[in-house]
């Protein structure tokens, strides 16, 4: 799992850097949306991984983990709402970027 995790981190960070550099060059709102989608999706997966490790390594109650998960979801949803409302990023680009990291994560877990 560590090898897949390192590969996922490498791919995600490279996609983030490449998308940011393309945005700096082109100034397209779509690319900005893709960039923020990739970052938020990466944060989502990493925070889920941290919560899962915390749950498996410590003897925390299920109620504590449930509350922690709800707080994570509220925080990520709040960030997404802030980005979409206040920065007026492209919604289609945001959803595209969010989905790209999820596809990478799914493909790496399937071993393809």
C-alpha positions as CSV (number, residue, x, y, z in Angstrom):
1,X,0.0,0.0,0.0
2,X,2.9,2.3,0.7
3,X,4.1,2.1,-2.9
4,X,0.6,2.9,-4.2
5,X,0.4,5.7,-1.7
6,X,3.7,7.2,-2.8
7,X,2.7,6.9,-6.5
8,X,-0.6,8.6,-5.7
9,X,1.1,11.5,-3.9
10,X,3.6,11.8,-6.8
11,X,0.9,11.9,-9.5
12,X,-1.3,14.3,-7.5
13,X,1.4,16.8,-6.7
14,X,2.7,16.7,-10.3
15,X,-0.9,17.3,-11.6
16,X,-1.3,20.2,-9.2
17,X,2.0,21.8,-10.2
18,X,1.4,21.3,-13.9
19,X,-2.2,22.7,-13.7
20,X,-1.0,25.7,-11.7
21,X,1.8,26.4,-14.3
22,X,-0.8,26.2,-17.1
23,X,-3.1,28.6,-15.3
24,X,-0.2,31.1,-14.8
25,X,0.5,30.9,-18.5
26,X,-3.0,30.9,-19.9
27,X,-5.1,32.8,-17.2
28,X,-8.1,30.6,-18.1
29,X,-10.8,30.4,-15.5
30,X,-11.4,26.7,-16.4
31,X,-7.8,25.8,-15.6
32,X,-8.1,27.7,-12.3
33,X,-11.2,25.6,-11.5
34,X,-9.3,22.4,-12.4
35,X,-6.5,23.5,-10.1
36,X,-8.7,24.1,-7.1
37,X,-10.7,20.9,-7.7
38,X,-7.5,18.9,-7.7
39,X,-6.3,20.5,-4.5
40,X,-9.6,20.0,-2.7
41,X,-9.9,16.4,-3.9
42,X,-6.4,15.6,-2.7
43,X,-7.2,17.1,0.7
44,X,-10.3,15.0,0.9
45,X,-8.5,11.7,0.2
46,X,-5.6,12.5,2.5
47,X,-7.9,13.5,5.4
48,X,-9.9,10.3,4.9
49,X,-6.7,8.4,5.0
50,X,-5.7,10.1,8.3
51,X,-9.1,9.4,9.9
52,X,-8.9,5.8,8.8
53,X,-5.4,5.4,10.3
54,X,-6.5,7.1,13.5
55,X,-9.5,4.8,13.7
56,X,-7.4,1.6,13.1
57,X,-4.4,2.4,15.3
58,X,-6.1,3.9,18.3
59,X,-9.0,2.7,20.4
60,X,-11.3,5.6,19.7
61,X,-15.0,5.2,19.9
62,X,-17.2,5.1,16.8
63,X,-19.0,8.2,17.9
64,X,-15.7,10.2,18.0
65,X,-14.8,9.0,14.5
66,X,-18.3,9.8,13.2
67,X,-18.0,13.4,14.6
68,X,-14.5,13.7,13.2
69,X,-15.8,12.6,9.7
70,X,-18.7,15.0,9.8
71,X,-16.4,17.9,10.7
72,X,-14.1,16.9,7.8
73,X,-17.1,16.9,5.4
74,X,-18.3,20.3,6.7
75,X,-14.8,21.8,6.4
76,X,-14.3,20.6,2.8
77,X,-17.9,21.6,1.8
78,X,-17.2,25.0,3.4
79,X,-14.0,25.4,1.4
80,X,-15.8,24.4,-1.8
81,X,-18.6,26.8,-1.2
82,X,-16.2,29.6,-0.5
83,X,-14.2,28.9,-3.6
84,X,-17.2,28.7,-5.9
85,X,-18.9,31.8,-4.5
86,X,-16.2,34.3,-3.6
87,X,-13.5,33.4,-6.1
88,X,-16.0,32.8,-8.9
89,X,-14.1,29.9,-10.4
90,X,-15.4,27.8,-13.2
91,X,-17.8,25.1,-11.9
92,X,-17.1,22.7,-14.7
93,X,-13.3,23.1,-14.3
94,X,-13.7,22.6,-10.5
95,X,-15.7,19.3,-11.0
96,X,-13.2,18.1,-13.6
97,X,-10.2,18.7,-11.3
98,X,-12.1,17.1,-8.4
99,X,-12.8,14.0,-10.5
100,X,-9.3,13.6,-12.0
101,X,-7.8,12.8,-8.6
102,X,-10.6,10.4,-7.8
103,X,-10.0,8.6,-11.0
104,X,-6.3,8.3,-10.3
105,X,-7.0,7.1,-6.8
106,X,-9.5,4.4,-8.1
107,X,-7.2,3.2,-10.8
108,X,-4.2,2.9,-8.4
109,X,-6.3,0.9,-6.0
110,X,-7.5,-1.4,-8.7
111,X,-3.9,-2.1,-9.7
112,X,-4.2,-0.8,-13.3
